[in-house]
Amino acid sequence: MEIPRQTWKQITDKANEAKKMGVTESLIITNNAALIVSTKKNKVITVMDRDEASAQIFTNINGTIILD
């Protein structure tokens, strides 16, 4: 799975915005992928495609970002 450069920019921008709001672990959902991002450490922890993500339960997150 490849995430386009523009989508990475959106992910980065929204993760930084969430960090300012006090979110430390975020679920970010794009059209093709779901990512768990540590805004505290500025790192992507997990990436999976949307099909794989649909069967998962996400824990230990305190924010969700949905990108169009």
Helices and strands as residue ranges (DSSP letters): H 5-20, E 25-29, E 33-38, E 43-49, H 50-53, E 63-66
